[in-house]
Amino acid sequence: MRRSVFTTFAMTTCLVVSLSLPSFGASSSDKKQEDGLFGIGLGYMTGSTLYHISIYDATGGIESELEFPLNTVLFGLEGGYASRNAKGQDAFQVGLQWFTNLNGGSGKLKDSDWLTDSIDIAEVGAAHPGLDIYSESDIALQVNVIDLRASYSFWPAEDLAVGPLGGLLYQNFQYDASNLNQVGYGPYATGYTGSVSGLVLTYEVTYAIPYLGIHTEIPFSGKFQAVVDLGYSPRAEADDIDDHVLRGKRSEGSASGSAYLATVTARWDLEDNDYFLVRGQYLNIETTGTQTQTWYRDEITSSGTVPAGTTFTGINDKISSKQISLFLNYTHRF
């Protein structure tokens, strides 16, 4: 599956590079200035990543949704390359950005379960429409994000640049969830309400998103510039692993779908080789696939014992994420 992601990105990079080749003319009058870039910054990410599973058969069905918060302070580094045209305007640019978080995140893991009436009757002896079981847990979050992005700018006017954009976005989020507080509703109240201290589950999700889009630059009064990047991916991929430590159950999901992103940057040139920028980004990822659940130790339930080695496959799975991030960055051109 990963091979398809990188094949798409290679094609994207080749497209952007090929569009930039005509800007490197042979005559001395067309010779372009080239710069290396290095930046460092701080930011904040908010939003969530979640998965929603469902399984139904002739006897009824179950749905479950786990929503993990993405509220954390970020630290970032970036490096890249930029060329300028004969007028000194930015032309081809390629950059690599890496972000990680400086704290363990905030917010609660929210776990919701819905069971059909037939399952309700089998579990607790009475039907109960709507949400049946809900819990919240503390989280500790580790973030790693890499964004490889390339663009080329055509300048139809002195105050406007437009061109193609391509990139590959990789995101990895790892969670430890602890100190569970659970509520059972209706007939579930007696047997499913309570709390547990300590580690209750671990979760890891990875997104790989090759994207294409449009890059726009709008200079203002010499030292100020606005940049808008709009990207879309028809081949976003997501893989996750959920280890329910309390239950001895490991769930692995694999899904594919689409994603779109919008990035707006305000840049202030301090001098010829340095600038300060504020960058905001919205990212939406929607994927569907299947999940496999495996018990690695016996679990005793109200319906009996689930022995170690039990496996369920083909569970409908939706893995998605909505994110907003804001960055303050200082960059040096050399």
Phi, psi and chi 1 to 4 in degrees:
 res  aa     phi    psi   chi1   chi2   chi3   chi4
   1 MET       -  -40.8 -178.9  174.3   64.0      -
   2 ARG   -64.4  -30.6  -72.3  -74.5  172.5 -111.3
   3 ARG   -58.9  -39.6 -179.2  177.1  -60.2  173.6
   4 SER   -64.3  -36.4   64.9      -      -      -
   5 VAL   -63.1  -49.8  172.0      -      -      -
   6 PHE   -73.3  -29.3  -72.9  101.9      -      -
   7 THR   -63.0  -44.7  -60.9      -      -      -
   8 THR   -60.7  -43.6  -57.9      -      -      -
   9 PHE   -65.2  -39.2  176.5   64.9      -      -
  10 ALA   -60.8  -41.9      -      -      -      -
  11 MET   -64.2  -39.7  -65.1  172.8   63.0      -
  12 THR   -61.3  -47.0  -59.5      -      -      -
  13 THR   -62.9  -42.6  -56.7      -      -      -
  14 CYS   -61.2  -39.7  -71.9      -      -      -
  15 LEU   -62.0  -47.9  171.3   63.1      -      -
  16 VAL   -66.3  -42.6  175.6      -      -      -
  17 VAL   -63.2  -42.3  172.0      -      -      -
  18 SER   -63.0  -35.0   66.0      -      -      -
  19 LEU   -67.4  -25.3  -72.3  170.9      -      -
  20 SER   -86.2  -17.5   71.7      -      -      -
  21 LEU   -61.0  -39.3  -70.9  177.5      -      -
  22 PRO   -61.3  -18.3  -26.0   35.8      -      -
  23 SER   -75.2  -10.6   67.5      -      -      -
  24 PHE  -100.5   80.1  -65.0   93.7      -      -
  25 GLY   -76.7  168.3      -      -      -      -
  26 ALA   -88.2  -25.8      -      -      -      -
  27 SER   -75.7  152.2   66.3      -      -      -
  28 SER   -67.0  -30.1   58.8      -      -      -
  29 SER   -68.4  -22.3   61.8      -      -      -
  30 ASP   -98.1    4.7  -69.3  -24.3      -      -
  31 LYS   -64.0  132.7 -173.5  175.6  179.7 -179.7
  32 LYS  -101.8  151.1  -51.2  -59.0 -176.7  -67.5
  33 GLN   -83.5  139.5 -177.4  176.8   -6.9      -
  34 GLU  -124.4  141.9  -57.8  171.3    5.2      -
  35 ASP  -134.8  147.5  -62.9  -54.2      -      -
  36 GLY   -91.6  155.2      -      -      -      -
  37 LEU  -127.5  139.7  -55.5  172.9      -      -
  38 PHE  -140.9  130.4  175.8   77.5      -      -
  39 GLY  -135.2  157.0      -      -      -      -
  40 ILE  -141.6  142.6 -174.6  169.4      -      -
  41 GLY  -162.0  172.4      -      -      -      -
  42 LEU  -126.3  149.7  -68.3  173.0      -      -
  43 GLY  -157.1 -174.6      -      -      -      -
  44 TYR  -142.8  135.7 -171.7   80.1      -      -
  45 MET  -116.3  138.2  172.5 -175.0  -73.2      -
  46 THR  -136.4  158.8 -173.7      -      -      -
  47 GLY   135.3 -150.2      -      -      -      -
  48 SER  -160.3  162.2   66.1      -      -      -
  49 THR  -128.5  138.5 -179.9      -      -      -
  50 LEU  -146.2  161.1   66.6   83.6      -      -
  51 TYR  -132.4  144.4   75.0   83.5      -      -
  52 HIS  -127.3  120.1 -174.2  110.1      -      -
  53 ILE  -114.7  153.5   57.4  172.3      -      -
  54 SER  -150.2  143.7   60.6      -      -      -
  55 ILE  -146.1  127.6 -177.7  168.0      -      -
  56 TYR  -132.5  147.5  -70.4   88.9      -      -
  57 ASP  -145.1 -166.2   59.3   23.2      -      -
  58 ALA   -64.7  -20.9      -      -      -      -
  59 THR   -92.6   -9.2   64.4      -      -      -
  60 GLY   137.4 -161.4      -      -      -      -
  61 GLY  -163.6  169.3      -      -      -      -
  62 ILE  -135.0  141.2  -61.9  172.4      -      -
  63 GLU  -128.0  144.5  -65.0 -166.6   24.8      -
  64 SER  -143.1  140.6 -177.5      -      -      -
  65 GLU  -134.2  128.9  179.8  176.1  -80.1      -
  66 LEU  -117.7  118.9  -79.7   76.8      -      -
  67 GLU  -110.8  120.9 -178.5  178.5    7.0      -
  68 PHE  -107.3  129.4  -62.7   82.9      -      -
  69 PRO   -75.3  149.7   29.0  -35.4      -      -
  70 LEU  -123.3   69.5  -73.5  170.1      -      -
  71 ASN  -119.1  101.0  -54.7  -42.5      -      -
  72 THR  -158.8  154.5 -171.4      -      -      -
  73 VAL   -84.7  135.7  177.7      -      -      -
  74 LEU  -115.8  149.6  -61.5  175.2      -      -
  75 PHE  -121.1  137.2  167.5   77.8      -      -
  76 GLY  -137.0  150.2      -      -      -      -
  77 LEU  -127.3  147.0  -63.8  172.5      -      -
  78 GLU  -147.3  150.1   59.5 -178.7   85.6      -
  79 GLY  -140.4  159.1      -      -      -      -
  80 GLY  -177.3 -167.1      -      -      -      -
  81 TYR  -140.9  142.0  161.9   88.4      -      -
  82 ALA  -142.0  139.4      -      -      -      -
  83 SER  -115.2  155.8   69.5      -      -      -
  84 ARG  -118.8  152.1  -66.0  172.4  176.8  164.0
  85 ASN   -84.2 -173.4   61.5   21.4      -      -
  86 ALA   -62.9  -23.2      -      -      -      -
  87 LYS   -91.4    2.7  -65.1 -178.2  178.7 -179.1
  88 GLY    83.3   12.0      -      -      -      -
  89 GLN   -89.9  146.9  -60.2  159.9  -40.8      -
  90 ASP   -61.3  137.6  -74.6  -24.9      -      -
  91 ALA  -120.4  -96.6      -      -      -      -
  92 PHE   -82.9  134.3  175.3   67.7      -      -
  93 GLN  -137.8  139.0  -60.8  179.7   63.4      -
  94 VAL  -138.1  136.8   60.0      -      -      -
  95 GLY  -144.5  151.1      -      -      -      -
  96 LEU  -122.1  120.3  178.8   65.4      -      -
  97 GLN  -113.7  139.9  -58.7  172.0  -18.2      -
  98 TRP  -131.5  132.8  169.0   75.5      -      -
  99 PHE  -128.8  145.2  -49.9  119.2      -      -
 100 THR  -141.5  168.7 -170.1      -      -      -
 101 ASN  -100.3  151.9   58.8  -36.0      -      -
 102 LEU   -98.3  -12.4  -63.4  178.4      -      -
 103 ASN  -132.7  178.7   62.9  -13.6      -      -
 104 GLY   -87.0    9.7      -      -      -      -
 105 GLY    82.5  172.6      -      -      -      -
 106 SER  -142.1  170.2   62.2      -      -      -
 107 GLY    99.7  179.3      -      -      -      -
 108 LYS  -121.4  142.8  -59.5  -79.4 -172.0  178.9
 109 LEU   -69.3  129.1  159.9   61.3      -      -
 110 LYS  -114.1  120.6  -60.0  176.3 -178.9  179.4
 111 ASP  -119.0  118.3 -173.8  -11.9      -      -
 112 SER  -122.0  140.4  -56.2      -      -      -
 113 ASP  -130.8  134.8  -64.0  -54.2      -      -
 114 TRP  -123.2  131.9  -60.2  -95.6      -      -
 115 LEU  -124.5  142.7  -65.2   82.9      -      -
 116 THR   -71.4  166.1   59.2      -      -      -
 117 ASP   -57.6  -39.3  -70.7  -12.1      -      -
 118 SER   -65.0  -37.2   57.8      -      -      -
 119 ILE   -71.7  -39.4  -56.8  -63.5      -      -
 120 ASP   -53.3  -49.5  -67.9  -23.4      -      -
 121 ILE   -62.8  -39.6  -65.8  170.1      -      -
 122 ALA   -68.3  -34.2      -      -      -      -
 123 GLU   -85.1  -46.3  -71.8  -69.3  -38.1      -
 124 VAL  -127.8    3.9  -66.5      -      -      -
 125 GLY    83.5    5.9      -      -      -      -
 126 ALA  -155.7  147.2      -      -      -      -
 127 ALA   -74.1  148.3      -      -      -      -
 128 HIS  -148.5  104.0 -178.9 -105.0      -      -
 129 PRO   -71.5  152.3   25.7  -33.5      -      -
 130 GLY    88.1 -165.8      -      -      -      -
 131 LEU   -62.6  129.4 -178.8   63.5      -      -
 132 ASP  -102.0  -43.0  -65.3  -53.6      -      -
 133 ILE  -137.2  136.1  -55.4  168.5      -      -
 134 TYR  -140.2  139.3  174.3   78.4      -      -
 135 SER  -142.2  157.7   68.5      -      -      -
 136 GLU  -130.3  146.5  -67.4 -173.0   -9.1      -
 137 SER  -140.4  151.2  -56.5      -      -      -
 138 ASP   -70.1  151.1  -60.5  -31.6      -      -
 139 ILE  -127.6  152.0   60.7   97.8      -      -
 140 ALA  -124.3  124.9      -      -      -      -
 141 LEU  -116.2  139.9  168.9   64.0      -      -
 142 GLN  -124.3  128.4  178.6   63.0   49.5      -
 143 VAL  -117.1  136.4  173.8      -      -      -
 144 ASN  -138.5  121.4  -85.1  -69.0      -      -
 145 VAL  -130.6  133.4  175.4      -      -      -
 146 ILE  -128.0  129.8  -62.0  173.8      -      -
 147 ASP  -128.4  112.6 -170.4    3.5      -      -
 148 LEU  -102.5  117.7  178.1   60.1      -      -
 149 ARG  -135.2  137.7 -178.5  176.2  -58.8 -162.4
 150 ALA  -133.0  146.1      -      -      -      -
 151 SER  -149.2  160.1   64.3      -      -      -
 152 TYR  -133.7  134.6 -175.1   79.7      -      -
 153 SER  -110.5  121.5  -63.3      -      -      -
 154 PHE   -94.7  142.0  -62.2   95.4      -      -
 155 TRP  -114.9   86.9  -69.1   83.0      -      -
 156 PRO   -70.4  -18.2   25.8  -34.3      -      -
 157 ALA  -147.4  163.4      -      -      -      -
 158 GLU   -63.5  -26.5  -69.0  -67.1  -34.0      -
 159 ASP  -112.0   24.0   57.0   -4.8      -      -
 160 LEU  -156.2  130.4  176.8   65.1      -      -
 161 ALA  -127.5  137.8      -      -      -      -
 162 VAL  -139.4  141.9  178.4      -      -      -
 163 GLY  -172.3  179.6      -      -      -      -
 164 PRO   -78.8  155.2   29.7  -35.3      -      -
 165 LEU  -133.6  139.5  167.5   74.2      -      -
 166 GLY  -147.1  150.4      -      -      -      -
 167 GLY  -170.9  178.0      -      -      -      -
 168 LEU  -136.4  121.7  175.2   62.2      -      -
 169 LEU  -108.8  127.1  175.4   61.9      -      -
 170 TYR  -120.0  128.9  167.1   90.0      -      -
 171 GLN  -131.5  135.8  -64.5 -174.0  -35.4      -
 172 ASN  -133.4  123.1  177.7  -97.5      -      -
 173 PHE  -121.1  128.6  -54.7  121.7      -      -
 174 GLN  -122.5  134.2  -61.3 -179.3   36.5      -
 175 TYR  -126.3  142.6  -67.6   85.8      -      -
 176 ASP  -114.3  126.4  -72.9  -19.0      -      -
 177 ALA  -110.6  132.3      -      -      -      -
 178 SER  -137.6  164.0  -54.8      -      -      -
 179 ASN    57.8   68.5  -54.1  -35.1      -      -
 180 LEU   -77.2  137.1  174.5  144.3      -      -
 181 ASN  -124.8  117.8  -71.7  -68.0      -      -
 182 GLN  -120.2  145.2 -178.9  172.1  -74.8      -
 183 VAL  -127.5  130.7  177.6      -      -      -
 184 GLY  -103.2  139.4      -      -      -      -
 185 TYR  -104.5  147.8  -61.5   99.6      -      -
 186 GLY    58.4 -127.2      -      -      -      -
 187 PRO   -67.9  -10.9   24.0  -34.2      -      -
 188 TYR   -86.2   -7.8  -71.4   90.8      -      -
 189 ALA   -60.2  -43.4      -      -      -      -
 190 THR   -68.8  -49.2  -59.1      -      -      -
 191 GLY   -91.9  -10.2      -      -      -      -
 192 TYR  -125.0   15.9  -69.6   83.8      -      -
 193 THR  -108.8  130.0  -61.5      -      -      -
 194 GLY   167.8 -173.6      -      -      -      -
 195 SER  -140.3  154.4   60.2      -      -      -
 196 VAL  -136.6  130.3  177.1      -      -      -
 197 SER   -90.2  154.8  -60.9      -      -      -
 198 GLY    89.7 -174.5      -      -      -      -
 199 LEU   -66.1  130.0 -177.0   68.4      -      -
 200 VAL  -116.5  -28.6  -65.7      -      -      -
 201 LEU  -161.7  159.9   70.3   80.6      -      -
 202 THR  -122.8  149.1   63.8      -      -      -
 203 TYR  -144.6  139.0 -179.5   69.3      -      -
 204 GLU  -138.2  130.8  178.9  177.7    3.4      -
 205 VAL  -130.6  139.6   60.3      -      -      -
 206 THR  -127.1  129.2  -60.3      -      -      -
 207 TYR  -112.2  135.3  -65.3  103.6      -      -
 208 ALA  -124.7  118.1      -      -      -      -
 209 ILE  -132.7   97.2  -54.8  169.5      -      -
 210 PRO   -79.2  138.2   27.8  -29.4      -      -
 211 TYR  -143.1  155.0   58.4   88.8      -      -
 212 LEU  -125.9  155.8  -68.5  170.7      -      -
 213 GLY  -176.6 -156.5      -      -      -      -
 214 ILE  -123.2  134.8  -61.8  173.8      -      -
 215 HIS  -112.1  129.2  173.5   78.1      -      -
 216 THR  -131.3  135.8  -55.6      -      -      -
 217 GLU  -125.5  135.8  -60.8 -178.5   27.6      -
 218 ILE  -131.2  101.5  -53.9  172.2      -      -
 219 PRO   -74.1  146.8  -13.5   28.8      -      -
 220 PHE  -130.8  127.1  -64.9   97.4      -      -
 221 SER    46.3   37.8   66.5      -      -      -
 222 GLY    82.5  -53.7      -      -      -      -
 223 LYS  -102.3   -6.8  -72.7 -173.3  174.0  -66.6
 224 PHE  -118.1  145.9  -64.8   93.5      -      -
 225 GLN  -150.2  140.4 -176.8 -179.6   66.3      -
 226 ALA  -109.2  138.2      -      -      -      -
 227 VAL  -127.4  131.4  179.5      -      -      -
 228 VAL  -125.1  123.6  178.3      -      -      -
 229 ASP  -117.3  125.7  -70.8  -26.9      -      -
 230 LEU  -119.4  122.6  -58.9  175.5      -      -
 231 GLY  -129.1  151.7      -      -      -      -
 232 TYR  -139.7  140.5  174.0   74.7      -      -
 233 SER  -126.1  122.0  172.6      -      -      -
 234 PRO   -89.7    2.3   32.7  -33.4      -      -
 235 ARG  -133.3   41.5  -58.0 -169.5   64.3  177.5
 236 ALA   -69.2  139.5      -      -      -      -
 237 GLU  -127.0  144.0  -63.5 -179.7   -5.2      -
 238 ALA  -136.8  137.1      -      -      -      -
 239 ASP  -132.9  135.8  -65.3  -73.8      -      -
 240 ASP  -141.3  158.7   66.9   -3.1      -      -
 241 ILE  -135.1  122.8  -58.9  173.0      -      -
 242 ASP  -119.0  116.3  178.9  -13.3      -      -
 243 ASP  -106.2  103.6 -173.3  -11.8      -      -
 244 HIS   -77.8   90.3  -88.3   52.4      -      -
 245 VAL   -58.2  -40.5  176.0      -      -      -
 246 LEU   -65.2  -32.5  -69.6 -179.1      -      -
 247 ARG   -98.5  -10.4  -58.9 -179.8   60.7 -173.2
 248 GLY    67.4   37.6      -      -      -      -
 249 LYS  -126.0  132.5 -176.3 -177.5   72.6  170.3
 250 ARG  -116.2  125.5 -177.6 -177.4  177.9   92.6
 251 SER  -115.6  129.7  -57.3      -      -      -
 252 GLU  -124.0  126.4  -60.7 -174.1   34.3      -
 253 GLY  -120.1  150.5      -      -      -      -
 254 SER  -140.8  128.1 -177.9      -      -      -
 255 ALA  -147.3  159.7      -      -      -      -
 256 SER  -141.9  158.1   60.4      -      -      -
 257 GLY   177.7 -132.4      -      -      -      -
 258 SER  -135.4  166.0   61.7      -      -      -
 259 ALA  -153.8  151.4      -      -      -      -
 260 TYR  -139.3  150.2   59.4   86.8      -      -
 261 LEU  -138.4  150.9   59.8   88.5      -      -
 262 ALA  -135.5  124.9      -      -      -      -
 263 THR  -123.2  128.9  -55.0      -      -      -
 264 VAL  -121.8  127.6  178.4      -      -      -
 265 THR  -125.8  133.8  -57.3      -      -      -
 266 ALA  -110.8  121.9      -      -      -      -
 267 ARG  -117.1  137.2 -169.4  176.8  103.4  179.6
 268 TRP  -122.4  114.4  174.2   34.5      -      -
 269 ASP   -77.4  117.8  -68.3  -27.7      -      -
 270 LEU   -78.8  -41.9  -57.0  176.3      -      -
 271 GLU  -159.2 -168.4   51.6 -174.3   61.5      -
 272 ASP   -59.3  -34.2  -71.4  -17.6      -      -
 273 ASN  -113.3    4.3  -63.5  -37.4      -      -
 274 ASP  -138.2  144.0  -61.5  -80.1      -      -
 275 TYR  -150.2  157.6   55.8   84.6      -      -
 276 PHE  -116.4  138.9  177.1   79.0      -      -
 277 LEU  -139.3  155.3   60.7   82.6      -      -
 278 VAL  -119.1  125.0  179.6      -      -      -
 279 ARG  -126.6  126.6  178.2 -171.7  -64.8  131.2
 280 GLY  -116.7  142.5      -      -      -      -
 281 GLN  -140.3  139.7  178.7  172.4  -79.9      -
 282 TYR  -115.9  133.2  173.7   75.2      -      -
 283 LEU  -133.5  132.2  173.7   64.6      -      -
 284 ASN  -128.3  123.7 -172.7  -51.1      -      -
 285 ILE  -122.4  130.2  -51.3  167.5      -      -
 286 GLU  -134.2  117.1  -61.0  -74.4  -15.7      -
 287 THR  -134.7  154.5   66.8      -      -      -
 288 THR  -132.3  149.7   59.4      -      -      -
 289 GLY  -174.7 -144.5      -      -      -      -
 290 THR  -133.2  159.1   58.7      -      -      -
 291 GLN  -125.1  146.5 -176.2 -173.2   84.2      -
 292 THR  -118.5  130.9  -63.1      -      -      -
 293 GLN  -112.9  132.3  -61.8 -177.8   -4.8      -
 294 THR  -133.3  130.3  -56.8      -      -      -
 295 TRP   -90.2  124.8  -84.0 -103.9      -      -
 296 TYR  -102.1    2.1   53.5   84.3      -      -
 297 ARG  -154.1  162.2   68.8  168.2 -177.7  -94.2
 298 ASP   -61.6  138.1  -65.9  -13.0      -      -
 299 GLU  -121.1  126.3 -179.2 -173.4    8.5      -
 300 ILE   -94.4  120.9  -60.1  174.2      -      -
 301 THR  -121.1  174.7   71.0      -      -      -
 302 SER   -66.6  -20.0   58.8      -      -      -
 303 SER   -95.9   -1.3  -57.5      -      -      -
 304 GLY   132.0 -167.8      -      -      -      -
 305 THR  -101.6  131.6  -60.7      -      -      -
 306 VAL   -95.6  110.1 -178.6      -      -      -
 307 PRO   -73.3  151.7   25.3  -32.6      -      -
 308 ALA   -57.3  140.6      -      -      -      -
 309 GLY    96.8  -11.6      -      -      -      -
 310 THR   -64.5  134.9  -61.2      -      -      -
 311 THR  -134.9  135.1  -62.1      -      -      -
 312 PHE  -118.1  132.1  -69.4  105.8      -      -
 313 THR  -121.7  168.0   61.9      -      -      -
 314 GLY    70.8   23.0      -      -      -      -
 315 ILE   -75.4  129.0  -59.1  168.3      -      -
 316 ASN   -62.3  133.2  -63.9  -39.4      -      -
 317 ASP  -138.8  132.2 -167.5    7.9      -      -
 318 LYS  -121.6  120.4  -64.2 -179.6 -179.8  179.7
 319 ILE  -113.3  125.2  -54.9  173.8      -      -
 320 SER  -146.0  163.6   61.1      -      -      -
 321 SER  -154.7  140.0 -178.1      -      -      -
 322 LYS  -125.3  127.0  -69.3 -179.5  173.7   62.7
 323 GLN  -136.7  142.0  -53.6  167.7   20.7      -
 324 ILE  -127.5  130.0  -63.9  174.9      -      -
 325 SER  -132.8  149.7   57.8      -      -      -
 326 LEU  -133.1  130.2 -179.1   67.1      -      -
 327 PHE  -128.3  142.7 -110.0   87.7      -      -
 328 LEU  -111.8  126.0  -55.0  176.7      -      -
 329 ASN  -138.1  140.6 -158.7   84.4      -      -
 330 TYR  -113.8  128.2  173.9   81.5      -      -
 331 THR  -126.6  139.3  -59.1      -      -      -
 332 HIS  -116.8  132.8  176.4   68.4      -      -
 333 ARG  -100.7  134.0  -60.9 -179.4   72.9  139.8
 334 PHE  -137.2      -   56.9   89.9      -      -
